[in-house]
Amino acid sequence: MAAATIPNPSLWWKLSWQLSLVFVAVVAAVIVGLCVYGAMILSPTVGLQDKLGAALYEAVARDAQGQLVIQENLALRSFKAENDRLWFVVATPDGMTASYGAVPAPYAEMAPFVRLIRDGDIRGAAETDEVASIDRIDTALGEVRVMYGGNTSRSATFLTMLTKTYPIYLPLLAIALPAIFFTVPRVVRHALAGLNAVVSKAPEIDPRRPGSRLPVEDVPKEVTPLIIAFNSILERLEEQFQARQRFLIDAAHELRTPIAIMQTRIEGMSEGGERRRLMADVARLGETAEQLLDFERNVQATDVHETVDLVEIARSVVADLAPMAIAGGYEISFESNVDQVEREGSRPALQRAISNLVRNAIDHGGNRGAISVTVSGHGEIAVSDEGPGIPEDQREQVFEPFYRLTPRSTGAGLGLSLVKQIVANHHGHVSMDSTPSGTTFRILV
């Protein structure tokens, strides 16, 4: 069983997901870099700000005398448990202050001035290495100014920045990734537009047309070496093909003279079985030489633009080969349901194709029954015999050059291959149906 064909990878898909990974990696690197940079230059207390604001919202209050107090509620106790060195000073706009925790002495002296500072970053003083910040924080009493410090950490600052910048990078990824998948196909299609000419030219490459090459104009330079290498291979194949053509044509021509001499000498022999056998062998050699010439002539013949009548060609072939068929023990007939079927093609080539099919029927029809040639109105020519048929395991091989069904067959096994070649030159189709009671070849041009 044939191995399953692995589909070629999609350039669009490959570029899309790889570019997406690169883009995500670049965005991640930029975000991480900015967060690391921020953690290095910003105050280490940045990581405390949000949690402190939540803890102080209900904790800041006024007592019965209207003094500012800090009520240690559950939120504040939880925050204190996480930050055992936590301290802060709260200042209201009217100048009241309240402190919590062990406020460093230099910062305690700043308490009366906290209400005057909107935002501040204090990186220590001569008397202390403690780091502090001053920020505006909303509470149940309204906006207050808070100077605070405690357990500081660069990693906490990094995580705080990372969580606060997601409104920037998440929309960026959400917009950019679909855009990549949307634009890459168009970019790829535009970049490979020059390959369309190569794709359209490739099916036209034919060894019978010297100089056929794939174009390299407007092709991406990354693909150009592949096309140049392919054209180089075409050039070498063309040289080999032309060398084979010259050899076969020369060999076939050279065979004609000794075959003619042998035939003349054998004809001068006395009648007898030996003479008949030699004449059959010479006829087989002659047929082989003619088939080789026909095969190579047809390889080089590509002019199929003459207007021809398929009915007239098929009728003339039947008339020419009727004596041979009758001598072989067959009845031969011609039938057409139309008077004329005109096509563009080569009359000599089509005549050889139909003639080869009739000769094949004579050779393999078992020397009995009928051979019929029919032409239909849509251009199909069918040649049928009532022979033993073609074995199923050989039906795919009969159109191959030099393949013969039986060793006694005359010729070189080029007849059906030539038929297939001629029909291909006419952009047509050849098919075969075979049963133990007969074989039918059909050509449609």
C-alpha positions in Angstrom: 0.0 0.0 0.0 1.3 3.4 -0.9 2.6 5.6 1.9 0.3 8.4 2.9 1.3 11.7 1.3 2.4 14.3 3.9 0.9 17.7 3.0 3.3 20.6 2.4 3.4 23.1 5.3 1.5 26.3 4.8 3.9 29.3 4.4 1.1 31.6 5.7 0.5 29.5 8.8 4.2 29.1 9.5 5.0 32.8 9.1 1.9 33.7 11.1 2.6 31.7 14.2 6.3 32.4 14.1 5.8 36.1 13.7 3.2 36.0 16.5 5.7 34.3 18.8 8.4 36.8 17.9 5.9 39.7 18.6 4.8 38.3 21.9 8.4 37.7 22.9 9.4 41.3 22.0 6.4 42.7 23.8 7.2 40.5 26.9 10.8 41.6 26.8 9.9 45.3 26.6 7.4 45.0 29.4 9.8 43.0 31.6 12.6 45.5 30.8 10.4 48.5 31.6 9.3 46.8 34.9 12.9 46.0 35.8 14.0 49.5 35.0 11.1 50.9 37.0 11.9 48.7 40.0 15.5 50.1 39.9 14.5 53.8 39.7 11.2 53.9 41.6 10.9 53.9 45.3 10.9 50.4 46.8 7.7 51.4 48.7 5.7 51.4 45.5 4.6 47.8 46.2 3.0 49.0 49.5 0.8 51.7 48.1 -2.2 49.9 46.9 -2.5 47.6 49.9 -2.0 50.5 52.3 -4.8 52.4 50.6 -7.2 49.5 51.1 -6.1 49.0 54.7 -6.6 52.7 55.6 -9.9 53.3 53.9 -11.9 52.4 57.1 -9.0 52.7 59.6 -8.7 56.5 59.4 -11.4 58.1 61.6 -12.1 60.9 64.2 -12.8 60.3 67.8 -15.5 62.0 69.9 -13.4 65.1 70.3 -12.8 65.3 66.6 -9.2 64.2 66.8 -7.7 62.1 64.0 -7.1 58.5 65.1 -6.1 55.2 63.5 -8.4 52.3 64.2 -6.7 49.0 63.9 -9.4 47.0 62.0 -9.1 43.6 60.4 -7.7 44.9 57.1 -5.0 46.9 58.8 -4.0 44.0 61.1 -3.7 41.7 58.1 -1.6 44.2 56.3 0.6 44.7 59.4 1.0 40.9 59.7 2.4 40.8 56.2 4.6 43.9 56.8 5.9 43.7 60.4 8.0 46.9 59.9 5.0 48.9 58.6 4.7 52.5 59.8 2.9 55.6 58.4 1.8 59.1 59.3 -1.6 60.3 58.2 -2.2 64.1 57.7 -5.5 65.7 56.9 -5.9 68.9 55.0 -6.7 70.8 58.2 -3.3 69.9 59.7 -4.3 67.0 62.0 -1.9 64.1 62.0 -1.9 60.5 63.4 0.8 57.9 63.2 1.1 54.1 63.3 4.0 51.9 64.0 7.6 52.9 64.7 8.1 56.0 62.7 11.8 56.8 62.2 12.8 60.0 64.1 13.8 62.1 61.1 10.5 61.3 59.4 8.5 62.0 62.7 9.8 65.6 62.6 8.3 65.9 59.1 4.8 65.0 60.2 3.5 68.7 60.4 4.5 69.2 56.8 3.1 66.0 55.2 -0.2 67.7 54.4 1.7 70.2 52.2 3.3 67.5 50.1 1.2 65.9 47.3 3.7 63.2 46.2 7.1 62.4 47.5 9.9 59.9 47.3 12.3 60.0 50.2 15.4 57.8 49.9 16.7 58.1 53.5 18.6 60.8 55.4 21.8 61.2 57.3 20.2 59.8 60.4 18.5 56.8 58.8 18.6 54.5 55.8 14.8 54.0 55.9 13.0 54.7 52.6 9.7 56.5 52.6 7.0 57.8 50.3 4.3 60.4 50.5 1.1 59.8 48.5 -2.5 60.9 48.4 -4.9 58.2 49.6 -8.7 58.2 49.6 -10.3 57.2 52.9 -13.8 57.3 54.5 -12.9 60.8 55.8 -11.9 61.9 52.3 -8.5 62.5 50.8 -5.5 62.4 53.1 -1.7 62.6 52.7 0.2 59.6 54.0 3.9 59.2 54.6 4.8 55.6 54.9 7.5 53.0 54.9 8.3 49.5 56.1 9.1 46.2 54.4 10.4 47.3 51.0 11.3 45.0 48.1 12.4 45.5 44.5 10.6 42.3 43.5 7.3 43.7 45.0 7.9 46.9 43.0 8.5 44.8 39.9 5.3 42.8 40.3 3.3 46.0 41.1 4.5 47.6 37.8 3.8 44.4 35.9 0.2 44.3 37.1 -0.4 48.0 36.6 0.9 48.0 33.0 -1.5 45.3 31.7 -3.9 47.9 30.3 -1.1 48.7 27.9 0.2 45.3 26.7 -3.0 43.2 26.8 -4.8 45.5 24.2 -1.6 45.7 22.2 -1.5 41.9 22.0 -5.2 41.6 21.3 -4.9 44.0 18.4 -1.6 42.9 17.0 -2.0 39.1 16.9 -5.2 39.1 14.8 -3.6 41.8 12.6 -0.6 39.5 12.0 -2.8 36.6 10.9 -4.8 39.0 8.7 -1.9 40.7 7.0 0.6 37.9 6.6 -1.4 36.1 3.9 -1.5 39.3 1.9 2.1 40.0 2.4 3.0 36.4 1.4 0.7 36.6 -1.7 2.3 39.9 -2.7 5.8 38.7 -2.1 5.3 35.5 -4.1 3.3 37.1 -6.9 6.2 36.6 -9.3 6.0 32.8 -8.8 2.6 32.8 -10.6 4.4 33.1 -13.9 6.6 30.2 -12.9 3.6 28.1 -11.9 1.8 28.8 -15.2 4.9 28.1 -17.3 5.8 24.8 -15.6 3.1 22.7 -17.2 4.2 23.9 -20.6 7.8 22.5 -20.2 8.3 19.9 -22.9 11.5 18.2 -24.0 10.2 18.4 -27.6 10.3 22.2 -27.4 14.0 23.2 -27.1 14.7 26.2 -25.0 11.7 25.9 -22.6 12.8 27.4 -19.3 11.1 28.7 -16.2 11.2 32.6 -15.9 13.2 34.2 -13.1 11.9 37.7 -13.5 10.0 39.2 -10.5 10.8 36.1 -8.5 12.0 36.6 -4.8 15.8 36.2 -4.7 15.5 33.4 -2.1 13.7 31.3 -4.7 15.8 32.2 -7.7 18.6 29.7 -7.1 16.0 26.9 -7.1 14.6 28.0 -10.4 18.1 28.4 -11.9 19.0 24.9 -10.7 15.8 23.5 -12.2 16.5 25.3 -15.5 20.0 23.7 -15.5 18.5 20.3 -15.1 16.1 21.0 -17.9 19.0 22.0 -20.1 20.8 18.7 -19.4 17.7 16.7 -19.9 17.1 18.4 -23.2 20.6 17.6 -24.3 20.1 13.9 -23.4 16.7 13.8 -25.1 18.1 15.3 -28.3 21.0 12.8 -28.2 18.6 10.0 -27.8 16.5 11.3 -30.7 19.5 11.5 -33.0 20.6 8.0 -32.1 17.2 6.4 -32.7 16.6 8.2 -35.9 20.1 7.5 -37.3 19.8 3.8 -36.2 16.4 3.4 -37.9 17.7 5.0 -41.1 20.8 2.8 -41.0 18.7 -0.3 -40.6 16.6 0.3 -43.7 19.4 -0.4 -46.1 20.5 -3.8 -44.8 16.9 -4.8 -44.3 16.1 -4.0 -47.9 19.2 -6.0 -49.0 18.2 -9.0 -46.9 14.6 -8.9 -48.2 15.9 -8.9 -51.8 18.2 -11.8 -51.2 15.5 -13.8 -49.4 13.0 -13.1 -52.2 15.5 -14.8 -54.6 15.5 -18.0 -52.5 13.4 -21.0 -53.5 9.9 -21.3 -52.0 9.8 -23.2 -48.7 9.2 -22.9 -45.0 12.7 -21.4 -44.4 12.0 -18.6 -46.9 8.7 -17.8 -45.2 10.3 -17.6 -41.8 13.1 -15.4 -43.0 10.6 -13.1 -44.8 8.5 -12.8 -41.5 11.7 -12.0 -39.6 12.7 -9.4 -42.1 9.2 -7.9 -42.1 9.4 -7.7 -38.3 12.7 -5.9 -38.5 11.3 -3.5 -41.1 8.2 -2.8 -39.0 10.5 -2.1 -36.0 12.6 0.4 -37.9 9.5 2.1 -39.3 7.9 2.3 -35.8 11.1 3.8 -34.4 11.1 6.5 -37.1 7.4 7.2 -36.6 7.9 7.4 -32.8 10.7 9.9 -33.1 9.1 11.9 -35.9 6.0 12.3 -33.8 8.1 13.4 -30.8 9.3 16.3 -32.9 6.0 17.1 -34.6 4.1 19.6 -32.7 2.2 21.4 -35.5 -1.4 20.2 -35.0 -3.3 23.2 -36.3 -4.5 21.8 -39.7 -8.2 21.4 -40.1 -8.9 17.6 -40.6 -11.9 15.4 -41.0 -11.9 12.5 -38.5 -14.5 10.5 -40.5 -12.5 10.7 -43.7 -9.2 9.8 -42.0 -10.8 6.8 -40.2 -12.5 5.6 -43.4 -9.3 5.8 -45.4 -7.4 3.8 -42.8 -10.0 1.0 -42.8 -9.8 1.0 -46.6 -6.0 0.7 -46.6 -5.9 -2.0 -44.0 -8.9 -4.1 -45.0 -6.9 -6.5 -47.2 -4.5 -7.1 -44.3 -7.4 -7.7 -41.9 -9.2 -10.1 -44.3 -6.0 -12.0 -44.9 -5.6 -12.3 -41.1 -9.1 -14.0 -40.9 -11.1 -11.0 -39.7 -14.2 -9.1 -40.9 -13.6 -5.4 -40.8 -16.2 -2.6 -40.8 -16.4 1.1 -40.6 -19.4 3.1 -39.1 -20.1 6.7 -38.4 -23.3 8.4 -37.4 -22.2 11.7 -38.9 -20.8 12.6 -42.3 -18.1 14.8 -41.1 -16.2 15.7 -37.8 -13.7 18.5 -38.2 -10.9 19.1 -35.7 -7.6 20.9 -35.6 -4.8 18.5 -35.9 -2.2 16.7 -38.0 -3.7 14.4 -40.6 -0.5 12.2 -40.9 -0.3 11.8 -37.2 -3.9 11.0 -36.6 -3.8 8.6 -39.5 -0.9 6.8 -37.9 -2.7 6.6 -34.6 -5.8 5.0 -36.0 -3.7 2.7 -38.2 -1.8 1.5 -35.2 -5.0 0.7 -33.3 -6.3 -1.3 -36.3 -2.9 -3.1 -36.7 -2.9 -3.8 -33.0 -6.4 -5.4 -33.3 -5.2 -7.5 -36.3 -2.1 -8.6 -34.3 -3.9 -9.5 -31.1 -7.4 -10.3 -32.2 -6.9 -14.0 -32.4 -7.3 -14.2 -36.2 -11.1 -14.5 -35.8 -14.2 -12.4 -35.4 -14.8 -8.8 -36.4 -12.8 -5.6 -36.2 -15.0 -2.5 -36.1 -14.0 1.2 -36.4 -16.6 3.8 -35.4 -16.6 7.6 -35.3 -19.1 9.5 -33.2 -20.3 13.1 -33.6 -18.3 14.4 -30.6 -15.0 13.2 -32.0 -14.5 9.8 -30.5 -12.9 7.1 -32.6 -13.3 3.5 -31.3 -11.5 0.4 -32.6 -12.9 -2.9 -31.3 -11.9 -6.5 -31.8 -13.3 -9.8 -30.6 -10.0 -11.3 -29.4 -9.1 -12.8 -26.0 -8.6 -9.4 -24.4 -5.7 -8.0 -22.4 -4.8 -9.5 -19.0 -5.7 -7.1 -16.2 -2.2 -7.0 -14.9 -0.9 -5.7 -18.3 -3.5 -3.1 -19.1 -1.5 -0.3 -17.5 1.7 -1.2 -19.4 0.4 -1.6 -23.0 0.9 2.2 -23.6 4.5 2.0 -22.5 7.2 2.2 -25.2 8.7 -1.2 -26.2 6.2 -3.2 -24.3 4.7 -6.2 -26.2 1.9 -8.5 -25.0 3.3 -11.5 -26.7 6.8 -12.4 -28.0 5.5 -13.1 -31.4 4.2 -9.6 -31.9 5.7 -7.8 -34.8 7.3 -4.4 -34.4 9.1 -2.9 -31.4 6.1 -2.4 -29.1 5.8 1.2 -30.0 2.4 1.2 -31.6 0.2 2.0 -28.7 2.8 4.3 -27.1 2.8 6.2 -30.4 -1.0 6.4 -30.2 -0.9 7.9 -26.7 1.7 10.4 -27.8 -0.2 11.5 -30.8 -3.4 11.9 -28.9 -1.5 13.9 -26.2 -0.2 16.2 -28.9 -3.8 16.9 -29.9 -4.7 17.6 -26.3 -7.0 14.5 -26.3 -7.5 11.4 -24.3 -7.1 7.6 -25.0 -8.8 4.9 -23.1 -9.2 1.1 -23.2 -11.9 -1.4 -22.2 -10.9 -5.1 -22.3 -12.8 -8.3 -21.5 -12.1 -11.9 -22.3 -14.5 -11.4 -25.3 -12.7 -8.4 -26.8 -10.9 -5.1 -26.5 -11.9 -1.6 -27.4 -9.6 1.4 -27.7 -11.1 4.9 -27.8 -9.4 8.1 -28.7 -11.1 11.5 -28.2 -9.6 14.6 -29.9 
